Amino acid sequence: MTVFVIWCLMILLPFAIWFLFRRGGYKRQPLDAAPGPGWVKTEERFVDPSSGETLDVWFDPQSGERSYVRARDG
């Protein structure tokens, strides 16, 4: 009986995780200012399809992390 319960949990757990996270996904909110010292602004700029905002891409050379900052025109 215990083996059956463990087997059912192994089958159902991925579906439960998918169900809980399917709507939100991994979405970071864009920043209003540069992320901090050591970050480098790239030449990348794009329009976020969900919000319509223009975003600049910043890059941290030490960690490889990317950050998105609302573009300032001017």
KAHU-V16214 format. One record per residue. N is the residue number from 1. PHI is phi in whole degrees, -180 to 180 (NA if undefined). OMEGA is omega in radians with two decimals (NA if undefined). Layout:
N:PHI:OMEGA, N:PHI:OMEGA
This chain:
1:NA:3.14, 2:-63:3.12, 3:-63:3.12, 4:-64:3.14, 5:-65:3.11, 6:-62:3.13, 7:-62:3.13, 8:-64:3.12, 9:-64:3.13, 10:-65:3.12, 11:-77:-3.03, 12:-83:-3.08, 13:-59:3.11, 14:-60:3.11, 15:-68:3.11, 16:-65:3.11, 17:-63:3.12, 18:-59:-3.10, 19:-63:-3.10, 20:-71:-3.03, 21:-109:-3.03, 22:-68:-3.11, 23:-78:-3.06, 24:-77:-3.06, 25:63:3.12, 26:-101:-3.12, 27:-129:3.08, 28:-98:3.09, 29:-79:3.13, 30:-68:3.13, 31:-87:3.08, 32:-97:-3.13, 33:-142:3.14, 34:-56:-3.06, 35:-64:-3.13, 36:154:-3.13, 37:-66:-3.14, 38:91:3.12, 39:-85:-3.11, 40:-120:3.09, 41:-77:3.11, 42:-91:3.09, 43:-84:-3.10, 44:-75:3.05, 45:-149:-3.12, 46:-149:3.08, 47:-100:3.12, 48:-70:-3.08, 49:-66:-3.10, 50:-82:-3.10, 51:-110:-3.09, 52:80:-3.14, 53:-82:3.03, 54:-88:-3.08, 55:-121:2.99, 56:-97:3.13, 57:-105:3.07, 58:-113:-3.02, 59:-133:3.05, 60:-102:-3.08, 61:-63:-3.11, 62:-73:-3.07, 63:-102:-3.07, 64:84:-3.12, 65:-72:3.09, 66:-114:3.11, 67:-135:-3.09, 68:-115:-3.06, 69:-123:3.10, 70:-59:-3.11, 71:-72:3.06, 72:-110:3.11, 73:-81:3.09, 74:123:NA
